[in-house]
Amino acid sequence: MPADCLVKITDVNFAYDDRSILKGVDMEIARGKLVAIMGNSGCGKTTLLRLIGGQLKPTSGEILVDGQSVPQMNHDELYAMRRRMGMLFQFGALFTDISVFDNVAYLMREHTDLPEEMIRDLVLMKLNAVGLRGAHHLMPSELSGGMARRVALARAIALDPMLIMYDEPFAGLDPISMGVIGQLIRKLNDALGATTLLVTHDVQEALMIVDYVYFVSDGQIVAQGTPEEIKASADPFVHQFVFGEADGPVHFHYPAIPFEQELLREVAGA
């Protein structure tokens, strides 16, 4: 495994019973880079994050994180590896019954023996990085959608992870909040020297901040490249996805007989 590669996925297949989700996926995520995984709903993007994090095991193939095989880890090894990962779940998934401060402090209290005074300073530092130090006393129910996502981001970087994974971080956000979150993801990746995996549908926002893109369709990698290469791609699926076209390889109309034929059949039946 190359020294500059943090995550290496080789010929990975995954299925739920007889339903195939991933089919021979190969990916390499370079250290320090921000990489997006894009594709239509149900294509296997989030499944890839779960495989990397060890929540799922592949049907076949290999997943290496920092040179270690995730599927072959025992419970203690996987627990230790996850301490070096940060995860921002879709819609934030904050603990609703504790404050913003305690949400960010949770991982520090759970995984370290740091004194409470130091935890306080670190929590305020993380919240300051996302612009919400002044909101540390608020409850999640008092936050806007964009603020909640920023708190979740502060929690994801609480332990200065080597790998940060984001599952649809822009979902449900207004354009201003989306721009703020996008720039935070980029800046925090560079400031922490981390490696970032970003699963998203928001093509234009992602292409402004990422270093590399993998496109997934029907469980396979169908295209990959830099944002410039992706925008210039002649691949019909990539072109349709990037420019939001209504028709192409992904059809607007659900399969049906020709409309005229169906109308004539109804007339004949009448």
Number of C-alpha atoms within 10 A of each C-alpha: 13 11 9 12 18 22 24 21 20 16 15 21 20 24 15 9 6 7 8 14 18 25 19 15 19 16 15 17 20 19 18 20 21 25 25 29 23 29 27 15 13 13 19 23 26 19 19 23 20 15 18 24 23 21 12 15 21 21 15 15 17 20 27 19 18 19 14 17 17 23 21 14 14 9 10 9 12 17 13 12 19 17 16 14 21 24 22 24 17 17 18 24 12 21 15 11 11 14 19 29 23 19 23 29 22 16 16 22 14 9 11 11 9 12 10 12 8 11 19 16 11 17 24 20 16 24 25 15 16 20 16 19 17 10 18 18 12 13 19 20 13 12 15 12 17 22 20 21 27 26 27 27 28 29 28 24 24 22 20 18 22 22 28 23 25 23 21 20 27 25 17 13 17 11 11 10 18 19 16 15 22 18 16 18 22 18 14 20 21 15 9 13 16 21 24 30 22 24 25 23 21 17 16 12 17 26 19 14 18 20 19 22 24 21 22 24 20 16 23 20 20 15 17 19 15 16 20 13 13 20 15 12 16 11 12 11 20 24 17 16 21 19 11 10 13 12 12 13 13 15 10 10 8 7 7 7 8 8 9 9 10 12 11 11 11 10 9 8 7 6
